[in-house]
Amino acid sequence: MLDLRYYCPDRVENSNPNKNPCKTPMTKLPQELADMITNSNLGGIILFSDNLQNTAQIVQLTHDLQQAAARSSSKIPLFISVDQEGGRVARLPRATSTSFSGNMAIGATYKKYGTKYATMVGDVLGQELSATGFNVNHGPNVDVNINPNNPVINVRSFGENPSTVAKLGLAQLQAMQKHNVIGTLKHFPGHGDTSVDSHTGLPRVNHSLYKIKQVDLAPFQYAIDNKQVDMIMTAHIQYPELDNSTFLSKSGDVMMKPATMSKKILTDLLRTDMGYQGLIITDALDMRGISAFFSETEAVVETFNAGADIALMPFKVRFKQDITQLPNLLNELNQAIYSKRLDTKQTLNSLQRILSVKEKYLLKSQLPNAAKTNQDQANEILASDKHRELEQELSDRSVTLIKGSPKLNTKITSLHLLMPDQSKCVALTTAIKKVKPKLTLSCSSILNSSDAADMKQINQANAVLAGSITPYQSMAEMGGMDDMAAFNKAFGSLSSNKKRLDSKLKSLLRYAKQLNKPVTFVSLRMPYEAEQYSIYADTIIATYAYNQYQDINTGEITSPVYNSLAKLIAGKLTPTGSLPVSLDMNKIKAQH
């Protein structure tokens, strides 16, 4: 399954691609890439947010991709996939689709509403993806987040309870697949207890076998037992209790096998012990958890030997000369079969599984020679009034009161906002003005405001509301390994300054308390940080989301989560969400 995120047909690749990388999004299928699909009988494509500009363009692109497949000798439709988990990981444009608050927000509704919102969100994701021509979604995420320092999963998880994660994951999967969009449970055998992002390193989970079965594997086993899952994505993670065998890396180091390359994990455990008969797809093979240790061909051979059926993003196609990599890789794989490095029977079994799943989901409604998807119909489905209402409803019912009372005292006539950046200042200010038009508002960005100016505004206001995002954006949320340089440049310095920025926020809140100003603290991502801010705050709220977008009709910077916050402080919304992860509530309530 290839990544066609960027393409620069008129350029020749530099000997050092990191020096001047191709960053031109592929939004219209060029003839040479269409020919590559046709001539190779390619099985699948993954698209990213850079490929997806607006609804009409997306429909045209996915249609053209399928038409290229229809001209192949096999005439078998492509898997066209995307990471549309909802919340932090959403590739369709937020302004013209429905991205929701994400899995942990859904987890926060479980105590009161059960699987209702997992089902409804899955239904909308399925409708919108199907309408735009996608037939594979790399979600839902069923990692059980039990590590407060997890840099890459956190709010992408439904929570820390394996049973809850299993039920919500299955409900979302079932709803999505009713629209002929194949869901992908990920990341097997579990990415919930890692402190390393497999985009940038190779994590290790040192759980006992008992804990692995009770926690990590439980959501996967639940879906398998219910015979609903047809695709599972691997994790580039070492699990020594499951497989401590080693391999020789391309640099000559002896390394423990990650799950993606482990036959004990993918075949013996997942297929034989757990009874899974569906497709196994790797996580992106260009992630450093794999690419730092294997050559491109070796990575594909090893994961196929382990039991994977689909290699995701084995190499990049960025320039015209890269197109030859596909026939070269296919030839090398053929040679691996002839030399018995790859087992012929296992390869044929993988092919049969792929064809069976395509027959089940694709050929009944997405025949290769089917008429072009109706763009007008897609425009009616995506971000419809009904879908936007559900998006807001999930946000309203997931916000969680951890401490205090969210409603502002009626005597408060002015409020100063301390937000992570200017766009969030604008979004929250706009939302509050709609429900409390007489409230005087000021806002500063913690990222670039001066302490003196902040203190002056705090002094002038009757109360303070502060929002915080922990942890920072991960590679998965940005898109992938093409963003590494930009990530390091934009967020590397930010990450290194995280302690400074947190210290600045705490200092300002301490100042507000010295002045006896009522303080509301809002955790906009993982609520674990509530424990360290409880000493400064009278009220603590968790939202599990912070994204905003520009409304295409009004031009306003808006977001369901900031609408919910505005209604909370205006006393127009009663918080009903429950924490999906554990906090030290005695510590939080004792500190004041």
N, C-alpha and C positions, 0 to 999 in steps of 0.2 A: 504494500500500500504506500504509494509515493506522495511526497510533499511537494506541491507546486506553488508554494507561498510567494516566492519572488522569481522573476524571470527577466533577464537582460539580454535579449537576442542580438543586439548590435554591439555587444561588448565581448572582449576576449578575457577569460579569467586571468586575474593576476596570479603570479607565482605564490604570492602571499594573500590568500582570499580575505584574511582578517584585516588587511590594510585598507582595501577598498572594496568591501563586499557589495554584492548585488542587493539592492533594497527597493527595487521597482516591483510593486505588487502585481501579480498575475490576475487581472480582473476580466480579461477577455482571452479566450483560448486561441493561441496562435496555431497556424496550420501545422508547424513542425511538431508541436506537442500533441496535437490531435492525431497526426500520423504515427507518433510514438505509441500512443494508446492503441490505435488500430493495428499496427504491424506486430505488436508484442502480445496481443490478447491480455493486456494488463488487467489485474483483478480489482484494484481499488485505488482511490485518491483520498487524501485528507486535505481539507481546506481550513484556512485560518481567517481571523478577522480582517487581515490585510486584503484577502481575496474578495471580501463581502462588503460592497459599498451601499447598495440599496436593494429593495425587494426585486424590482424588475431585472436588475443586473445579475443578482444571484440566481434567479430562475433561468435566465438566459445561459449563464455559465454552466450550471448543472445539466441543463438540457444539451448543450453542446458537448459536454463530456460524455454523456450517454450516447449521443449520436456517433461520436468517435468509436465508442465500444461496439455500437451496432454495425459498424462497417468492418469489424474484425472478422476473422475466419470463424471464430467460435460464436460470435453474435451474443455473447453473454453480458448482461448489464454489469456495470461497475458497482462496487461498494463505493458510495460517496459519503465520506464521514466528516464529522466535526466534533469538537469538544464544546457541547452546549449543556454543561452541567446545571447552569443557573447560578445566580449569585456572583461570586468572584470570577468564575471561569465561564465566560459567555462570549461566543465569537460572532453571532449575529449582531448587527448594530443595535445598541440599546434603545436608540431613539425610535426605531421602526420595528422592534420586536419586543417580546415579553421575557425579561431575564430573571425576574423575581429576586428575592433576598437570599436564596441559597439553601443548602441542605440543613445547616445548623438552625436556621430560622424555622424550617419545617420541624426539626427535632424539638424545638421549643414549644410547638403546638401539640405535641403528641399526648401529653398528660390529659389535656382537656378534649382534644378532637381526634385522637387516634390517628389513623392513616388517611384521614380526609384530605389534608393538603398535599401529602405525597402523591395521592391519586390525581387530584385536580391539577397540580403542577405538571405531573407526567403527561396528562392528557393534553395540556396546552403545548408543552414542548414537542410532543409527537405531532400535533396538528401543524404547528408552525414549521417544523423541520420537513415534514412530508410535503407541505405546500411549496416549499422552496427547493425541492428536489433532492433532499438528503434522505438516505435510507439507513445510515448507521450513526448513532450518537454514542460517543465515548463517555457514558454515564449510565446509571447513577454510580456515584462513588460510595462504596460500602466499607471503607476503611473505618475502623473503630478508633477514634482519637482519644487515646489515654495518656498522651504525652503533652503537657502544657507548652513545651518548647518546640513542638512540631512546626517546622518552618513552611511546609508545603501543603499539608492536608488541613489542619485546624478547622475553619468554618466550612470547608468542603465536605466534612463529615456530618452525619446526622447526630453524632454525639458519642458518648463513651459507653453506653449500654449495648452490648452485642445483640440482645434480643430486639431492642427498639430499632437499631440500625438495620437489622435483618428484615423486620416487618415493613419499615418505611422504604427501604431499598426495593423490596419485591413489589410493593404497591406502585411505586413510581415506574418501575420496569414494565409491569403489566399494562399500565395505562398508556405508556409511550408506544409499546409494541402493537397496540390495537390499531395504530395508524400506519402499520407496516414500516416502522422505524425500529431497527434492531438496537436494543440497549446493550451496553457493555458494562458488566460489573467489574470494578477495579478497586485496588491493585493487588492481585493475588500473589502471595498468601496474606498480604496485609501491610499497609504503609502507615498505620495509625500510631505506632510507638517508635518514631524515628526523630532524631534531632538533626539529621543531615538530609538535604534535598538531593534526590537521585539525579536531578538535572546537573548538579555540580559536583557530586561525589558518589561514593558507594556506601550506603547505609548498612548497618548490621542490627538485627533484632535478636537479642539473646534470651528470648522467652523459653520457658520449659515447654515440653511437648503438651502437657496438660493445659497450660495457658494459651498456647497456640490454638488448640482445638476449641477451647471455651470462648476465646476472644476473637482472634484474628480470622479463623476459618468459619466461624459460626454463620455470618451473613451469607457467605458463598454456599455453605452446605444447605442452608434454609431454602435458598432459591433453587438449588439443584434438586432437593427433595420435592419441591413443588413443581418441578418439570417446566420451569418458565424461562430459564436462561439459555441463550444460544450463543453468547459471546462473553468471554472473560479475558481481561487484560492482565498481563504479568507485571510484576514489580521487579525493578533492578535493585534487589535487596538481598543481602546474605542472611540466611536463617540456619545457623550452625546446627541447631537441634534437628532440623529436617534434612540437611545435606552439608556435611563439612568437608566434602571432597574438594580437590584443588585443580587448578589449571595453570598453565604457563602463559602469562600475559604477553602482549606484543613487545613489551619492554624487557621481557625476560624474568619478571618477578613471579613468584609462586603465590597465587591468590585463591581464596575460597570462592567457589562458584556462586554467582547470584542466582536467584530463582529463575530468571529468564533463560538461563543456560543450564538448568538442572533437570535432568530426566527423573531423578528421584522425586522432585517437587511437581513438575508438570505432568508426568506420565504416571509414576507409581502412586503418588498421593492424589492428585486432582482427578485423574481419569479412573484409576483402579480402585483406590480406597474410597473416594468420595462419589464415584459413579457418574462423573460428568462426561457427556458425549458430544457436547457442542464445540464451537470454535474457540481456539486459544489464539489471541493476538498479543504480540509483544507491546510493551510501552515503546516509545520512540527510541530507535536504536542509535540515534545520534546523541543521546544524552550521555553525559560524562560517566555515568555509572556503567556504561557499556563501551562507548567509543574510546575511552582512555585506555582500555585493556585489550580490545579486539580490533582487528582490521574489519573493513566493511563486509567483505565476503565471509570471513571467518565468523563474524557475528551471526550472519544469516544461517550458515551451516550449523553452527553450534545450537542455535535456538530451535531450528527444525529438528535436529537430533534429540533435543530435550523433549520435544512434543508439541511445539508451537505450530500453528497452521498458517499464520499470517505474520510477515515481518513488516512492522510499521516504520516507515521512514529510514530505510537502510542506507540511503545516500541522498544527496541533494541534487536537484536539477535546477540550476541557476543560469547556465549559459548554454548555447547551442551545442558546444562540444560535450556537455554533460549527458546529452541524450544517448550517446553511445555506451554510457555506463550500464544502461538497462540490458541491452543484448549481451554485453560482456558478462554481467552478473548471471544472467540466465544460462549462458554457456558454461560458466564456472560451476553453477549448480548442477547442470547436466553431467559435467565431468565428475562432480562429487558423487553422483548416483552411479555412474559407470565404474568408478573406482571403489565403490561401496563405502565411501565416507558418509553418504546418506543412504538410508535404507529404502529400497524401492517400494516395498509394501507400505511402509509408514507414509511415504510421499503420496502414494495413491489413496490411502485412507484420508489424508488431509484434503486432497482434491475432492474426494467424494463428500466430505463434510462441508466444504465450501459450496459445492454445487447444490447440496441439499438445502442449506440455509438460504442461498439465493433463490432457489425454487420456492421455498416457503414464503419469503417476504417480498421478493422482487418481481418474479415473473407473473404473479397474479394481478399486479396493478401497475407495474412499471416495465412493460415490455420494451425492448430496445427500439422498436419501430413505432412506439406509441406517439400520439400527437404531443406537441409542445405543451408543457404545463401552462395553464392559463394564468397570466400575470395579474390580471384583474382580480381573480379569485384569491391569489396569494395576498394581494394588497388588502383584501377584505378580512382575511384570517389573521394576519400578523398584527399584533398590538391593537386588536379590536377593542371596542369599549368594554366588552365582557371580559376580555383577557386582562386589560388594565385594571378593571375593578377587582379581579381576583388577585392581581399582583399587590394592590393596595391592601386588600383584606388580609393576605398572608402577613404583610408587614405589620399591620395593626394588631393582629392576634399573636404575633411572635415576640414583640418587644416585651422585655422582662424587667420587672422592678426588683432589684436586688436589695435595695435599702431605701428607707425614707418614703417621702410622698412626692410624686412628680409634679403635681399642680402648683403653679406659682401662687404665692400669697397675693390676695387681691390688693394689698397695699403696695406691691411692687409695680413701679411705673417705668423702670428702665432696666435693661438686661444687657450684660456684655458677654459675647460669645468668644470662646477661645477654641479655634478649630484647626485641624491639621494643615489645611491649605486654603487658598482663596476661593476655589470653586465650591468648597463645602460651606464656607462663609455665605456665599451667594445663595446656595440652595436652601440652607436652613433659614436664613433671613427672609427669603421670599416666602417660604412656607409659614413662618410665624406671623408675618404681616397679614396673611390671609385670614388667620383665626384670631389674632389679637392686634388689630390695626392701630390701637391707641398706645401700644407698648413701644417705648423708645428703645431702639436697638443699636448696638455697635458690635463690630466683630473684628478680630485680628487673627492672622495666620501665624501659628506657632513656628512655622518653617522659616519665615523671613521677617517677622515683626521685631521691633526693639523692645527690650524690657521696660524702658522708661515710658514709652508710649502705651504699652499694655497696662502698666501700673496706673497710669493717669486715667485710662478708660475704666479700669476696675474701680478706682476711687470714685469716679463720677456715677457709676451704675449702682442700682439697689441690690442686684444679684448677679451671679456669674454661672454660666453653663459652659463646660469644657468637654470637647470630644477628643478621643484618642484612638489611634489605629495601631494595634500590636497583634501579630508581627507585621512587617512590611510586605509588600507585594512580592510574590515568588515568580520564578521563571514560568511555571505552569500558567499563571494568570496572565503574564505578558504574552505568551504564545509558544516559546520554545527556545532552542539553542541559538537560533539566528539573533536572538535578543541579548545574547551574553555580553557583547561589548557595550551595548546601550545600557544594559542592566548594571554592569560594573561602573559605568560612567555616571549614570543618573542615580542609582540606588546604592552603589558601593560606598560612596561618601556619606549618603544618607544613613546607611546602616551603621557605619562607623561612628556617626554622630547621634545615633539613637539615644544613647545614655545622656548626651548633652541636651537633646530636645526634651526627653522625659524629665530631666533635672530642671530645665527651664519651666516646664508646665507645673511641676510640683512646687517650684518656688513661687510662681504666680498664684497658685491656689492657696499656698501657705499665707501669702500676703493678703489674699481676699478674706481668709479666716481671721487674720489678725484685725481686720477692719469689721469683723462680725457680719460679713456679707454671706447670705445663703448661697451654697455652692451645689450645683448638680453636675455630676460626672457621668459621661456617656461613653461606654465601651462600644466602639463602632465595629469591632471585629471579634477577637476572642475575649471572653469575659474574665479570663484568669487575672488580668491586670487590675480588676476591681479590688483585689486584696491589698495591693500596694497604694491605691489611691483612696481607700476608705477613710484614712485618717484625715483627709482634707475635705471630704464631701459629706454633705447632709443627705443627699439623694444619689443613688447609683442606678443607672439604667443600662441594659444591654440590648443592642439592636442586631448584631451579627452581620451587618452589611453597612456599606457607606457609599456605594456607587451613585453617581448622578449622571444625567444626560440633558441635552438641550431639546426641549419640546419643539417638534417640527412645525407646530401650528402657532404657538405663542412666542417662541424664541426664549422662553424662560429656562433657567437651569433648575431642574427639578429632580425629585426622587421620592418613591414611596416611603423610604425610611425617614426622610426629613419631614414629610407630611405627618407621619406617625408621631415623631417627636414634638412637632408643633401642637398637635391635638392633645398630647399628653400634658404638656405644660399649661395648656389652656383649660384643662379639666374636661375636655371633650372626648377623651378616650380612657377607658379603664384597662390597665395592662393585665393581660391574662397569660403571657408566656411563662414557661418554667425552664429553669436552667438545664440544658442537655449535658452539662459537664459539672463536676464537683468543685465547689469552692469552700474555703474555710469560713463558714458563715458566722461562727462564734467570733473569729478575729475581725470580720467585717463589721459586725454589729457592736463589738466592744470598742472599736476605734472611733473616736469622734473628737 
